[in-house]
Amino acid sequence: MTTPHELTKAEFAELDLTADSVSETAHLQKNFGRREILFFTICTLVGVDTIGSLAANGAQAFTWNIIIALTFFIPSGMLFAELGTAFPQEGGPYLWARLAFGRFPAAINNVLYWVTNPVWFGGTLAIVAATTVDTFFGSGNGLPTVVFFVFTLAFVWIGVLAAVLSFKVGKWIPIAGAFARFTLLGFFTISVAAYAFIHGLHGVHANEFGISKAGLIGLAGLIMFNYVGFELPSAAGDEMKDPQKDVPFSIARSAISAILLYSLPVIGILVVLPASQVSGLGGFLDAMRAVFTIYGGSIAGDGTVTLTGLGTLLAAVAAILFILCLLSSGVAWIMGSDRALAVSGYDGAAPRSLGVISAKYGTPVRVNLITGLLSTVVLIAAHEISGGNAAKYFNVVLNLAISTTLISYLAVFPALWRLRVTHSDHPRPYRAPAARFISVLLSGWIIFATVQLLMPGLGDGWFGPGYAPDGWAASERLKYLLVEGVPLASFILVGVLFYFAGAKTRRHRLTA
C-alpha cells in the first residue's frame, strides 16, 4: 500500500486527488495491523445496545437475524472485501462513492455517514450506559439529573479523547471492547444454559420461531443496522500495514463472530424472559439480572429480581463489561467516520477546515471535537425535550440513527457494480462474485428498511398496532415522521452546503 505522494502518475489521474491530500496524508501513521483491524471490525459490528430491541420482537427475531445474515450481511462482506482491497486509500466509503458517482453525491452521502455517529453516541449509547449504571448500581428508578449528566458527558468525552489520540494509543479501547464482548456474551450464554437447566424454559417455544410480514417490517432496519460496519476500518486505509491481506481476513472472522454474538444472546433473553416482558432499552440488562440469580439471589412472583452474594458481584462485573462494549462501539465508529469526513474536507467535498490531520497524533482532531460537541448537544437536547422519558427518547434517536446510517449506503453498495464498469482494469486482489446482483440486492434491502423506519408498517397498516414505536400513539404518525424526517432533510442540506464549501479545494487537483 502506498500513500498519495508515492502513487504513480496513472494512479494520480485515476484517483483524481487534490493537492491538499498530499500534505494531509503525510501526517498519517501506520499503526493498523491485522489484529487491530479484526478487533476494530468486531466492535463496529456487534453493538450490545440493540440486543434488547431485537429480543423484544420475540422468537422470530432470531429467525430473521439468520435470514438477513445470509442475504445481507455476508454479501456485504464480500462487497467490502473487494472495495477495501482494490481501493485501500484513506476515506474508504467516501472514496468509493466519489470514484463511482462524483464528489457531489459523495459529499451528501458522507455527511449522512458521519452525522449518524454523534447522534447515536450521545443519543443512544450514552443513555444505555446510564441505564446500566442505574440498573446495577443505582435505585432502578432513574439517575438524579446531575448524576445522569456527569456520567453521560464523561462517557462521551472519554470516547472523543480516545479518537483524538494517535491510533497507537486509542486502538486499545476497541481491542478491550472486543474482548469484553467475547467475555460478557459468552458468559451470559453459558449462564443462560445453567439457568434453563435449573429452572426450566419459560420464554419461547419452537412454534414461535416462524416468520411473518410484520416481523420483517419491524426487524429489517434494526438487524441491518447491526450488520453494517465491515467498511469502517477502510476509512483508515492509509494507516493499514497491509490492507490487501488484512481486510479480507478481518471480514471473514468478524462475520462469524458477529452472527454468533447477536444470535446466542437473543435466544438467551427469550429463554429467560417472555417477549412481553422485554423492553428495547433494558431487555438485555433485565435478562442478565434474572440469569445471575443462579449465583446468588431470587426472583419474586411479580418478577422482581434480587441479587445477593456472588450474583451481585458477577452482575457488577457484567455491567462494567457492558458499558465498555458500548463505549468501544462508539469509539470505533467515531474513529472511522471522522476520518471519512476529514478526507472529504481535503478532497473538496466539505469545508477545507475539516480536512486537517494532526501532525502530532495522526488523527482528524478538529472533526473529533466537532463530533464530541454534537454528541453533547444531542444528549442534552433529547433528554430535556423528552422530559427524561428515556424509553421514548431512546427509540426515536435509535430509529433516526438507523435510518441515517442505512441511507448512507445507497451510494456505497452500488459503487461495486459502478466501479466494475468505470475502473474495469483496476487491480482487484479479491473479486466478489455476481457484483451486479450483490449491489442490487443490498440496495434493495436498504431502500425497504429505510422506508419502514421512517413510516413504520407502511403497506401493512402505517403506524398501526404492532408498528408504532413504544410510547407513540397511532394518531402521532405524522409527528413521528417529522421528528425523523426533518433532521434527515437537514443533514442532506448540510451535505449540499459542504460540497459548495469545498469548491476552492477541488480546483487544486494533482497533475503529477
C-alpha positions as CSV (number, residue, x, y, z in Angstrom):
1,M,0.0,0.0,0.0
2,T,1.4,3.4,-0.9
3,T,0.4,6.8,0.3
4,P,-0.7,9.5,-2.2
5,H,2.7,11.1,-2.5
6,E,4.1,7.7,-3.6
7,L,1.5,7.0,-6.3
8,T,2.3,6.7,-9.9
9,K,1.1,9.3,-12.5
10,A,-1.6,6.9,-13.7
11,E,-2.8,6.4,-10.2
12,F,-2.9,10.1,-9.5
13,A,-5.2,10.5,-12.6
14,E,-7.4,7.5,-11.7
15,L,-8.0,8.6,-8.1
16,D,-8.4,12.3,-9.1
17,L,-6.7,13.5,-5.9
18,T,-6.4,17.1,-4.7
19,A,-3.1,18.7,-3.9
20,D,-4.1,19.0,-0.3
21,S,-4.3,15.3,0.0
22,V,-0.5,15.0,-0.1
23,S,0.1,17.4,2.8
24,E,-2.5,15.9,5.0
25,T,-2.0,12.2,4.4
26,A,1.7,12.7,5.1
27,H,0.7,13.0,8.8
28,L,-1.0,9.6,9.0
29,Q,0.7,6.9,11.0
30,K,0.7,3.2,10.1
31,N,-0.5,1.6,13.3
32,F,-3.4,-0.5,11.9
33,G,-2.3,-4.2,11.7
34,R,-4.3,-7.4,11.2
35,R,-5.1,-7.8,14.9
36,E,-6.3,-4.2,15.3
37,I,-8.5,-4.4,12.1
38,L,-10.2,-7.6,13.3
39,F,-11.0,-6.3,16.8
40,F,-12.0,-2.9,15.4
41,T,-14.4,-4.6,13.0
42,I,-15.9,-6.7,15.7
43,C,-16.6,-3.5,17.7
44,T,-18.3,-1.8,14.8
45,L,-20.5,-4.9,14.0
46,V,-21.5,-6.1,17.4
47,G,-23.4,-3.3,19.2
48,V,-24.8,-4.6,22.5
49,D,-27.2,-1.6,22.8
50,T,-29.6,-3.2,20.3
51,I,-29.8,-6.8,21.7
52,G,-32.7,-5.9,23.9
53,S,-34.6,-4.3,21.0
54,L,-34.1,-7.5,18.9
55,A,-35.3,-9.8,21.7
56,A,-38.4,-7.5,22.3
57,N,-39.6,-8.7,18.9
58,G,-39.9,-12.3,20.1
59,A,-38.5,-15.5,18.7
60,Q,-38.9,-14.6,15.1
61,A,-36.1,-12.0,15.7
62,F,-33.7,-15.0,15.8
63,T,-35.1,-16.4,12.6
64,W,-34.9,-13.1,10.7
65,N,-31.5,-12.5,12.1
66,I,-30.2,-15.6,10.4
67,I,-32.1,-14.8,7.1
68,I,-30.8,-11.3,6.9
69,A,-27.3,-12.5,7.8
70,L,-27.4,-14.8,4.8
71,T,-29.0,-12.3,2.3
72,F,-27.5,-9.0,3.5
73,F,-24.6,-9.4,5.9
74,I,-22.5,-12.0,4.1
75,P,-23.0,-10.4,0.6
76,S,-22.0,-7.0,2.1
77,G,-18.9,-8.6,3.5
78,M,-17.9,-9.8,0.0
79,L,-18.6,-6.4,-1.5
80,F,-16.4,-4.6,1.1
81,A,-13.7,-7.2,0.7
82,E,-13.4,-6.2,-2.9
83,L,-13.6,-2.4,-2.5
84,G,-11.4,-2.4,0.6
85,T,-8.6,-4.2,-1.2
86,A,-9.0,-2.7,-4.7
87,F,-9.2,0.9,-3.4
88,P,-7.5,0.9,0.0
89,Q,-6.8,4.6,0.3
90,E,-7.8,6.8,3.3
91,G,-11.5,7.6,3.3
92,G,-12.9,4.2,2.4
93,P,-16.7,4.6,1.9
94,Y,-16.4,8.2,0.9
95,L,-13.7,7.5,-1.7
96,W,-15.6,4.6,-3.2
97,A,-18.8,6.7,-3.6
98,R,-16.8,9.6,-5.0
99,L,-14.9,7.4,-7.6
100,A,-18.2,5.8,-8.6
101,F,-20.6,8.8,-8.7
102,G,-18.6,12.0,-8.2
103,R,-18.0,14.5,-5.4
104,F,-21.5,16.0,-5.1
105,P,-23.4,12.8,-4.2
106,A,-20.4,11.6,-2.2
107,A,-20.4,14.8,-0.2
108,I,-24.1,14.4,0.8
109,N,-23.6,10.7,1.5
110,N,-20.6,11.3,3.6
111,V,-22.4,13.8,5.9
112,L,-25.1,11.1,6.5
113,Y,-22.4,8.5,7.1
114,W,-20.7,10.8,9.7
115,V,-23.5,12.5,11.4
116,T,-25.1,9.2,12.5
117,N,-22.4,8.6,15.0
118,P,-22.5,11.7,17.2
119,V,-26.3,11.3,17.2
120,W,-26.0,7.6,18.1
121,F,-23.2,8.1,20.6
122,G,-24.8,10.9,22.5
123,G,-28.4,9.9,22.0
124,T,-28.4,6.1,22.3
125,L,-25.1,4.7,23.7
126,A,-24.8,7.2,26.5
127,I,-28.4,6.6,27.5
128,V,-28.0,2.8,27.6
129,A,-24.8,3.2,29.6
130,A,-26.6,5.5,32.1
131,T,-29.5,3.0,32.3
132,T,-26.9,0.2,33.1
133,V,-25.4,2.2,35.9
134,D,-28.9,2.8,37.4
135,T,-30.0,-0.8,36.9
136,F,-26.9,-2.4,38.6
137,F,-25.6,0.3,40.9
138,G,-28.5,2.7,41.5
139,S,-32.1,2.6,42.6
140,G,-33.5,1.5,39.3
141,N,-35.8,4.5,39.2
142,G,-33.6,6.7,37.1
143,L,-30.4,8.5,37.9
144,P,-30.7,12.0,39.5
145,T,-30.3,14.7,36.8
146,V,-26.9,15.8,38.0
147,V,-25.5,12.3,38.2
148,F,-27.0,11.5,34.8
149,F,-25.2,14.4,33.1
150,V,-21.9,13.9,34.9
151,F,-21.8,10.3,33.9
152,T,-23.1,10.6,30.3
153,L,-20.9,13.6,29.5
154,A,-17.8,11.8,30.9
155,F,-18.8,8.8,28.7
156,V,-19.0,10.9,25.6
157,W,-15.8,12.8,26.1
158,I,-13.7,9.8,27.1
159,G,-14.7,8.3,23.8
160,V,-13.8,11.5,21.9
161,L,-10.4,11.6,23.7
162,A,-9.7,8.1,22.6
163,A,-10.4,9.1,19.0
164,V,-8.2,12.2,19.3
165,L,-5.2,10.3,20.5
166,S,-3.0,8.5,17.9
167,F,-4.4,5.2,16.8
168,K,-1.4,3.5,18.5
169,V,-3.0,4.6,21.8
170,G,-6.7,4.9,21.0
171,K,-6.8,1.4,19.5
172,W,-6.8,-0.2,22.9
173,I,-10.4,0.7,23.6
174,P,-11.7,-1.2,20.6
175,I,-9.3,-4.1,21.4
176,A,-10.6,-4.1,25.0
177,G,-14.1,-3.8,23.8
178,A,-13.8,-6.9,21.5
179,F,-12.5,-9.0,24.5
180,A,-15.4,-7.5,26.6
181,R,-17.9,-8.8,24.1
182,F,-16.5,-12.3,24.0
183,T,-16.3,-12.4,27.8
184,L,-19.7,-10.9,28.5
185,L,-21.8,-12.5,25.8
186,G,-20.0,-15.9,26.2
187,F,-20.5,-15.9,30.0
188,F,-24.1,-14.8,29.6
189,T,-24.8,-17.6,27.2
190,I,-23.3,-20.2,29.5
191,S,-25.2,-18.8,32.4
192,V,-28.5,-19.0,30.4
193,A,-27.8,-22.7,29.8
194,A,-27.3,-23.2,33.5
195,Y,-30.4,-21.2,34.4
196,A,-32.5,-23.2,32.0
197,F,-31.2,-26.5,33.4
198,I,-32.1,-25.4,37.0
199,H,-35.4,-23.6,36.4
200,G,-36.5,-24.9,33.0
201,L,-37.5,-22.9,29.9
202,H,-40.0,-20.1,30.5
203,G,-39.8,-17.8,27.5
204,V,-40.1,-19.3,24.0
205,H,-41.4,-22.4,22.3
206,A,-40.3,-24.0,19.0
207,N,-43.5,-22.9,17.2
208,E,-42.8,-19.2,17.9
209,F,-39.7,-19.1,15.5
210,G,-41.9,-18.8,12.4
211,I,-41.6,-15.6,10.4
212,S,-44.2,-13.0,9.4
213,K,-44.6,-9.9,7.2
214,A,-45.0,-7.9,10.4
215,G,-41.7,-9.3,11.8
216,L,-39.9,-8.4,8.6
217,I,-41.2,-4.8,8.6
218,G,-40.4,-4.4,12.3
219,L,-37.0,-6.0,12.3
220,A,-35.3,-5.4,8.9
221,G,-33.9,-2.0,9.7
222,L,-32.7,-2.9,13.2
223,I,-30.9,-6.1,12.1
224,M,-29.3,-4.4,9.1
225,F,-28.1,-1.6,11.4
226,N,-26.4,-4.3,13.5
227,Y,-24.9,-5.8,10.4
228,V,-23.2,-2.7,8.8
229,G,-19.6,-1.7,9.5
230,F,-17.4,-4.0,7.5
231,E,-16.2,-1.0,5.6
232,L,-15.3,1.2,8.6
233,P,-11.6,0.1,9.0
234,S,-11.1,1.1,5.4
235,A,-11.8,4.7,6.4
236,A,-8.2,4.4,7.8
237,G,-6.9,2.8,4.6
238,D,-3.6,4.7,4.5
239,E,-3.0,3.7,8.1
240,M,-3.2,0.0,7.5
241,K,0.0,-2.0,7.2
242,D,-1.2,-4.5,4.6
243,P,-4.9,-3.9,3.6
244,Q,-4.9,-6.3,0.7
245,K,-4.3,-9.2,3.0
246,D,-5.7,-8.0,6.3
247,V,-9.1,-6.6,5.2
248,P,-10.5,-10.0,3.8
249,F,-9.0,-11.7,6.9
250,S,-10.9,-9.4,9.3
251,I,-14.1,-9.5,7.4
252,A,-14.3,-13.3,7.3
253,R,-13.6,-13.8,11.0
254,S,-15.6,-10.8,12.3
255,A,-18.6,-12.0,10.3
256,I,-18.7,-15.4,12.1
257,S,-18.2,-13.7,15.4
258,A,-21.0,-11.1,14.8
259,I,-23.6,-13.7,13.8
260,L,-22.9,-15.8,16.9
261,L,-22.6,-12.8,19.3
262,Y,-26.1,-11.5,18.2
263,S,-27.9,-14.8,17.9
264,L,-27.0,-16.5,21.1
265,P,-27.8,-13.6,23.5
266,V,-31.2,-13.1,21.8
267,I,-32.0,-16.7,22.3
268,G,-30.8,-16.4,25.9
269,I,-33.0,-13.4,26.7
270,L,-36.1,-15.2,25.2
271,V,-35.4,-18.3,27.2
272,V,-35.3,-16.3,30.4
273,L,-37.9,-13.7,29.8
274,P,-41.2,-13.8,27.8
275,A,-41.1,-11.3,24.9
276,S,-43.9,-9.3,26.6
277,Q,-41.5,-8.5,29.4
278,V,-38.6,-7.5,27.3
279,S,-38.0,-3.8,26.6
280,G,-35.7,-2.3,23.9
281,L,-33.9,-0.2,26.4
282,G,-33.5,-2.6,29.3
283,G,-34.2,-6.1,27.9
284,F,-30.6,-7.4,28.0
285,L,-30.0,-5.8,31.3
286,D,-33.1,-7.4,32.9
287,A,-32.2,-10.8,31.4
288,M,-28.7,-10.5,32.9
289,R,-30.1,-9.8,36.3
290,A,-32.5,-12.7,36.1
291,V,-29.9,-15.2,34.9
292,F,-27.4,-14.2,37.6
293,T,-29.7,-15.2,40.4
294,I,-28.3,-18.7,39.9
295,Y,-25.1,-17.4,41.5
296,G,-27.0,-15.7,44.4
297,G,-30.4,-14.2,44.5
298,S,-34.1,-14.8,43.8
299,I,-37.0,-13.8,41.5
300,A,-40.2,-12.8,43.2
301,G,-43.6,-13.8,41.9
302,D,-44.1,-10.4,40.4
303,G,-40.8,-10.7,38.5
304,T,-38.7,-8.5,40.9
305,V,-35.1,-9.6,40.9
306,T,-33.0,-9.5,44.0
307,L,-29.3,-10.4,43.7
308,T,-27.1,-11.4,46.6
309,G,-23.5,-12.5,47.2
310,L,-21.7,-13.8,44.2
311,G,-24.7,-12.9,42.0
312,T,-24.3,-9.2,42.9
313,L,-20.5,-9.3,42.2
314,L,-20.9,-11.0,38.9
315,A,-23.7,-8.7,37.9
316,A,-21.5,-5.7,38.7
317,V,-18.6,-7.1,36.6
318,A,-21.0,-7.8,33.7
319,A,-22.4,-4.2,33.9
320,I,-18.8,-2.8,33.6
321,L,-18.1,-5.0,30.6
322,F,-21.4,-4.0,29.1
323,I,-20.5,-0.3,29.4
324,L,-17.1,-1.0,27.9
325,C,-18.8,-2.6,25.0
326,L,-21.0,0.4,24.5
327,L,-18.0,2.8,24.7
328,S,-15.9,0.8,22.3
329,S,-18.7,0.7,19.7
330,G,-18.9,4.5,19.8
331,V,-15.1,4.9,19.7
332,A,-14.7,2.6,16.7
333,W,-17.4,4.3,14.7
334,I,-16.1,7.8,15.6
335,M,-12.6,6.9,14.6
336,G,-13.7,5.6,11.2
337,S,-16.5,8.1,10.2
338,D,-14.5,11.1,11.4
339,R,-11.6,10.1,9.2
340,A,-14.0,9.8,6.2
341,L,-15.3,13.3,6.8
342,A,-11.8,14.7,7.1
343,V,-10.9,13.1,3.8
344,S,-13.8,14.8,2.1
345,G,-12.5,18.0,3.6
346,Y,-9.2,17.9,1.9
347,D,-10.7,16.3,-1.2
348,G,-13.0,19.2,-2.0
349,A,-16.3,17.7,-0.8
350,A,-16.5,19.5,2.6
351,P,-15.0,22.7,4.1
352,R,-11.2,22.6,3.9
353,S,-11.0,23.4,7.6
354,L,-12.4,19.9,8.4
355,G,-9.8,18.2,6.4
356,V,-6.9,18.6,8.8
357,I,-4.9,15.6,10.1
358,S,-2.9,16.4,13.3
359,A,0.8,16.2,12.7
360,K,1.3,15.1,16.3
361,Y,-1.5,12.5,16.6
362,G,-2.2,11.5,13.0
363,T,-5.9,11.9,13.6
364,P,-8.6,14.4,12.5
365,V,-8.7,16.2,15.8
366,R,-11.0,19.0,14.5
367,V,-13.6,16.6,13.3
368,N,-13.3,14.6,16.5
369,L,-14.0,17.7,18.6
370,I,-17.0,18.6,16.5
371,T,-18.3,15.1,16.9
372,G,-17.9,15.5,20.7
373,L,-19.8,18.8,20.7
374,L,-22.6,17.5,18.6
375,S,-22.9,14.4,20.7
376,T,-23.2,16.6,23.8
377,V,-25.9,18.8,22.2
378,V,-27.9,15.7,21.1
379,L,-27.6,14.2,24.6
380,I,-28.7,17.4,26.4
381,A,-31.4,18.4,24.0
382,A,-33.0,15.0,23.7
383,H,-33.1,14.5,27.4
384,E,-34.7,17.8,28.0
385,I,-37.2,17.6,25.2
386,S,-38.3,14.1,26.3
387,G,-38.7,15.2,29.9
388,G,-36.4,12.3,31.0
389,N,-38.6,9.7,29.3
390,A,-35.7,7.5,28.4
391,A,-37.6,4.7,26.6
392,K,-39.5,7.0,24.2
393,Y,-36.4,9.1,23.6
394,F,-34.2,6.0,23.1
395,N,-36.4,4.6,20.3
396,V,-36.7,7.9,18.4
397,V,-33.0,8.6,18.4
398,L,-32.2,4.9,17.6
399,N,-34.5,5.0,14.6
400,L,-33.0,8.3,13.4
401,A,-29.5,6.8,13.7
402,I,-30.6,3.7,11.9
403,S,-32.3,5.4,9.0
404,T,-29.5,7.9,8.5
405,T,-26.9,5.1,8.6
406,L,-28.8,2.9,6.1
407,I,-29.4,5.8,3.6
408,S,-25.7,6.5,3.6
409,Y,-25.1,3.1,2.0
410,L,-27.2,4.0,-1.1
411,A,-24.1,5.5,-2.7
412,V,-21.8,2.8,-1.4
413,F,-23.4,-0.5,-2.3
414,P,-24.0,0.4,-6.0
415,A,-20.3,1.5,-6.1
416,L,-19.2,-2.1,-6.5
417,W,-21.1,-2.5,-9.8
418,R,-20.3,1.0,-11.0
419,L,-16.6,0.7,-10.4
420,R,-16.5,-2.6,-12.2
421,V,-17.6,-0.6,-15.2
422,T,-15.7,2.7,-14.8
423,H,-12.5,1.1,-13.4
424,S,-12.6,-2.3,-15.0
425,D,-8.8,-2.6,-15.5
426,H,-8.0,-1.6,-11.9
427,P,-6.3,-4.4,-10.0
428,R,-8.6,-6.3,-7.6
429,P,-6.8,-8.7,-5.2
430,Y,-10.3,-10.1,-4.3
431,R,-13.3,-10.1,-6.7
432,A,-16.8,-10.5,-5.2
433,P,-19.0,-12.9,-7.1
434,A,-22.0,-11.6,-9.0
435,A,-21.2,-7.9,-8.4
436,R,-24.3,-6.6,-10.2
437,F,-26.6,-8.9,-8.2
438,I,-25.0,-8.1,-4.9
439,S,-25.2,-4.3,-5.5
440,V,-28.9,-4.6,-6.4
441,L,-29.8,-7.0,-3.6
442,L,-28.1,-4.8,-0.9
443,S,-29.5,-1.6,-2.3
444,G,-33.0,-3.1,-2.3
445,W,-32.7,-4.1,1.3
446,I,-31.6,-0.6,2.3
447,I,-34.5,1.1,0.5
448,F,-37.0,-1.3,2.1
449,A,-35.7,-0.9,5.6
450,T,-35.3,2.9,5.3
451,V,-39.0,3.3,4.2
452,Q,-40.1,1.2,7.1
453,L,-38.1,3.1,9.6
454,L,-39.5,6.5,8.5
455,M,-43.0,5.1,8.1
456,P,-43.3,2.0,10.3
457,G,-45.8,-0.5,8.9
458,L,-46.3,1.2,5.6
459,G,-48.0,-1.4,3.4
460,D,-49.5,-3.3,6.3
461,G,-51.0,-0.5,8.5
462,W,-48.8,2.5,8.8
463,F,-48.2,3.2,12.5
464,G,-50.9,0.8,13.3
465,P,-50.9,-1.7,16.2
466,G,-47.6,-3.5,16.4
467,Y,-45.8,-0.9,14.4
468,A,-45.9,2.3,16.3
469,P,-42.7,2.6,18.4
470,D,-43.0,2.4,22.2
471,G,-44.6,5.5,23.7
472,W,-46.2,6.7,20.4
473,A,-49.9,6.6,19.7
474,A,-51.3,5.8,16.2
475,S,-52.5,9.5,16.0
476,E,-48.9,10.7,16.2
477,R,-47.6,9.1,13.0
478,L,-47.2,12.5,11.1
479,K,-45.5,13.9,14.2
480,Y,-43.1,10.9,14.2
481,L,-42.4,11.3,10.5
482,L,-41.5,14.9,11.1
483,V,-39.3,14.1,14.1
484,E,-37.4,11.6,11.9
485,G,-37.7,13.4,8.6
486,V,-36.8,17.0,9.4
487,P,-33.3,16.1,10.9
488,L,-32.7,13.8,7.9
489,A,-33.5,16.5,5.5
490,S,-31.3,18.9,7.4
491,F,-28.4,16.5,7.2
492,I,-28.8,16.3,3.4
493,L,-28.8,20.1,3.2
494,V,-25.6,20.2,5.2
495,G,-24.1,17.8,2.7
496,V,-25.1,20.1,-0.2
497,L,-23.6,23.1,1.6
498,F,-20.4,21.1,2.3
499,Y,-20.0,20.4,-1.4
500,F,-20.1,24.0,-2.3
501,A,-17.8,24.9,0.5
502,G,-15.2,22.6,-1.0
503,A,-15.1,24.4,-4.4
504,K,-11.8,26.1,-3.9
505,T,-10.1,22.8,-2.8
506,R,-11.5,21.0,-5.8
507,R,-9.7,23.4,-8.1
508,H,-6.3,22.3,-6.9
509,R,-6.0,18.8,-8.4
510,L,-2.8,16.8,-8.6
511,T,-1.2,16.9,-12.0
512,A,1.8,14.6,-11.4
